[in-house]
């Protein structure tokens, strides 16, 4: 799609268990057209072997450094783990 060569699967981690379950199971029912379309893209990527979706505990999620205001000690732990 973007002409970028990827070797192996892209690992996508999420700290919301409901999102991981909906993205992993084909029989999940969702409301909202935009959510259904995004979920379908996740299913296709997993089926083709391009992506692997997994759960990441919220206390150890390094993406929180970029998206939330954290105390210095927690930010230090997430950056240097």
C-alpha positions as CSV (number, residue, x, y, z in Angstrom):
1,X,0.0,0.0,0.0
2,X,2.8,2.5,0.9
3,X,5.5,0.5,-0.8
4,X,7.2,-0.3,2.4
5,X,8.8,-3.8,2.7
6,X,7.8,-5.5,5.9
7,X,9.5,-8.7,7.1
8,X,7.3,-10.7,9.4
9,X,4.2,-9.7,11.3
10,X,3.5,-6.3,12.8
11,X,2.6,-6.7,16.5
12,X,-0.2,-4.4,17.6
13,X,-0.7,-4.2,21.4
14,X,-3.8,-2.7,23.1
15,X,-4.6,-2.2,26.8
16,X,-8.3,-2.5,26.2
17,X,-9.3,-6.2,26.4
18,X,-12.7,-5.6,24.6
19,X,-10.9,-4.2,21.6
20,X,-8.5,-7.1,21.4
21,X,-11.4,-9.6,21.6
22,X,-13.4,-7.8,18.9
23,X,-10.4,-7.6,16.6
24,X,-9.6,-11.3,17.2
25,X,-13.0,-12.9,16.8
26,X,-14.8,-12.9,13.5
27,X,-18.2,-13.4,15.0
28,X,-18.2,-10.2,17.1
29,X,-21.1,-7.9,16.5
30,X,-20.4,-4.1,16.5
31,X,-22.4,-1.0,16.1
32,X,-21.3,1.9,14.0
33,X,-20.2,1.7,10.4
34,X,-16.8,3.2,11.0
35,X,-16.0,0.7,13.8
36,X,-17.2,-2.3,11.6
37,X,-14.9,-1.1,8.7
38,X,-11.9,-0.7,10.9
39,X,-12.6,-4.1,12.5
40,X,-12.9,-5.7,9.1
41,X,-9.4,-4.3,8.2
42,X,-8.0,-5.8,11.4
43,X,-9.5,-9.2,10.5
44,X,-8.1,-9.1,7.0
45,X,-4.6,-8.2,8.3
46,X,-4.6,-11.0,10.8
47,X,-5.9,-13.5,8.3
48,X,-3.2,-12.5,5.7
49,X,-0.5,-12.8,8.4
50,X,0.4,-9.1,8.3
51,X,-0.6,-8.3,11.9
52,X,-0.8,-9.9,15.3
53,X,-3.1,-8.2,17.8
54,X,-2.4,-8.8,21.5
55,X,-3.2,-7.4,25.0
56,X,-0.7,-5.2,26.8
57,X,-1.3,-4.4,30.5
58,X,-2.2,-0.8,31.0
59,X,0.4,-0.4,33.7
60,X,3.2,-1.4,31.3
61,X,2.1,0.3,28.1
62,X,4.9,2.4,26.7
63,X,2.5,4.3,24.4
64,X,1.1,6.1,27.5
65,X,4.3,8.2,27.5
66,X,3.1,9.8,24.3
67,X,-0.6,10.0,25.0
68,X,-1.0,10.8,28.8
69,X,0.3,13.1,31.4
70,X,2.4,10.9,33.7
71,X,4.3,11.3,37.0
72,X,8.0,11.4,36.6
73,X,8.6,8.0,38.3
74,X,6.1,6.2,36.0
75,X,7.4,7.9,32.9
76,X,10.9,6.8,33.9
77,X,9.9,3.2,34.3
78,X,8.0,3.1,31.0
79,X,10.9,4.7,29.1
80,X,13.7,2.6,30.5
81,X,12.0,-0.9,30.8
